[in-house]
Amino acid sequence: MAISTQVLAEPGPQLSDRTWARLADGTPLVTAEARGAGRIVLFHVTANAEWSNLPLSGLFIDMLRRVVALSSGVAGAEGSQPLAPLETMDGFGRLGPAPGGAGAIPANRFAETAPGPRHPPGWYGVPGEGGERRALNLSASLPAPRALAAPPPGTGFQVIGGVPAERDLGPWLLAAALLLLAADLLLSLVQRGLIGRAARLAALPLLVALASTPAWAQEMPLATRIGYVASEDAGLDETVRQGLVGLSDYVNRRTAAALGEPVAVRPGQDDLSTLPLLYWVITAETPTPAGAAAGALNDFMRQGGIILIDTRGEGSGEGFAPGAAAALQRVTRPLAIPPLAPVSPEHVLTRSFYLLPPELPGRFAGGQVWVSRQEDRANDSVSPVIIGGHDWAGAWAVDVRGNNPYAVIPGGARQRTLAYRFGVNLVMYALTGNYKGDQVHVPAILERLGN
């Protein structure tokens, strides 16, 4: 910045207090004085570059922004300059641009301001680099938790968990429609005199048999199922079962696959050969497989099965499952786990059905997901084990009402959708193997064909 000519401020004992910016030699460049309910700010240069090139510089724009930020709603009292909303939080706890209805908060009233629609939680301050910033936190205004008062005597209530599951009435309605059709046909023949008394008596048992025959749309006794390793924690097993039920329903609706009810298994006691995929949650209390259990798991992986091992404590879920990481090393020691590597963007698991990022989030996100490092040609180049800690079952879980009982952290509905899509990719990866592996090498194949 160059100054050739300048209008100097009038010297006086209060000049130092009224100076906001000065040159290197101490000459005042910007001065201000309180007048009534506002301030008068003077730049001691002209509006063009005749006296100085300051109006053409980016510094001048930043200085004007600071002044404009102070100009809205400024009271005469010291410290009452407004702090504008810079970034505010949405309902998922993510920072973003402030909404149009958000207002500034006077600095001297910032501590007593409670978050609300007019002042959402987030960062407030003076725009521009180096400006003051203050955090308006939601937790500071929350009241202390208190116990809920007991309901009056005799008040009835219903536990949500006791709501019965939905039943498919379609087969029964179809059977009722066919029965009415048969009855209508019989009555029409009787009215025409085409059926005598003996024939009517003979047709009556047939109608009774149709009425008493249950719906024939029953589930096939043999169905592709996803298995999960049962634990000694009934609550954990129920969460995993709900997760696999939710995933199976999602796969059945979105793909041509037909998955049945998930099944709990105990390696070494139950047959694993009919399962393409096994979900195993590792906790600090998970026992180390030994003997028949370890042999069954190794045979399962050797024969083409995939084990998804979940520690439920990686990324945004750090600390959710203490001791699981140490237990993972102990539990997998007797298993034939191949060398592992992080999932790459080119791995088939990220494109077997949906195109997904390699993070593969679940209820949690931000951790690392590991797969076999070397391709096993004897197993269709499919990784026999996938290890992560994103609690995928928690993201997939649905209760008896069809709701998702567990919140995903921190990505909300979008993260849950990605978790379901990873589940679909996982099922397709387990059912079809590495059939899309050539798509990873499409650029190289096209280059060879061109040459």
Disulfide bonds with the S-S distance in Angstrom:
none
